[in-house]
Amino acid sequence: MNEYQIFTDATADLNEELMKGLPEVKIIPMEIRIDQTPYIYGPGGNIDHELFYSILDTQKEVMTSG
């Protein structure tokens, strides 16, 4: 039988509670820009989901990498 790895990017917002009982899921951090300032969202990143979503409610320009 083949082994599988499950990957997702940070926008899946999988927290520890959601991942309980699941196989290991690798989460890939992603770059976002807020008013042209780069941040890393996800594991090892410098912006957490609470701050990210609070910024979405402002008039700041928010972009993902691409």
C-alpha positions, 0 to 999 in steps of 0.5 A, a space after each residue: 500500500 502506498 503512503 500518502 501525505 496530506 497538504 493544505 495551505 494556511 487558508 484552511 485555518 486548521 487549528 489543533 481542535 479540528 485536527 484531533 483524530 486526523 492523520 498528519 496534515 502538513 500546512 504550507 505557510 503563505 505570503 500575504 501583503 497588507 498595504 504592501 508590507 509582507 507577512 507570513 500567514 501559517 506555521 512559523 509566520 508573523 501574523 496570526 488568524 485573529 489579526 489577519 481577519 481583524 485587518 480584513 474589516 479595515 480599509 487596508 489593501 490585503 493581497 495574497 502572493 501570486 
